[in-house]
Amino acid sequence: MTTRVEIDLLVKVPVSAAYNQWTQIEDFPQFMGGVKSITQLSDDRLEWVAEIAGVRRQWQAKILEQVPDRKIAWAATEGATNAGAVTFEDVGGGQTRVNLILEYEPEGPIEKVGDKLNMSRTRLRLILSGSRRSLSRSAMRLVRGVDRSMRTLQWVRDCG
């Protein structure tokens, strides 16, 4: 039986920053707990390795749809069965609503029990919270960098 999890998250970054975070596939293990590695095999093919609750899963996925600053959708083609989509909506004020839909097939007794206890939704929310923190740090580094550049430019103008 397939499980469907949907989560909405509001992040305090522009839509392009949120979308760009999701296109940096190789960085996912830094903020997504359980994801061990992601290898980009081609423009639209990825190989994932994850370990959750001591269970290691590996699969290949194909990117089915990618619309810049709007949507990324994928489906597994080999290995662990899953599919999903993440959408990005500019809600104004430099904020973005991120909506993640994930469908997967629990395998084995541990995943099936975790599924019954609704642990997948909790785990995904924690993963997305890591994404939110990562995005916020990236946005702050960008703002500080722009601020330093503007101060340097002003100093050069003042000296000239």
Secondary structure, DSSP 8 states (H G I E B T S, - for coil): --EEEEEEEEESS-HHHHHHHHH-GGGHHHHSTTEEEEEEEETTEEEEEEEETTEEEEEEEEEEEEETTTEEEEEEEEES-EEEEEEEEEEETTEEEEEEEEEE---HHHHHHHHHTTHHHHHHHHHHHHHHHHHHHHHHHHHHHHHHHHHHHHHHHHH-
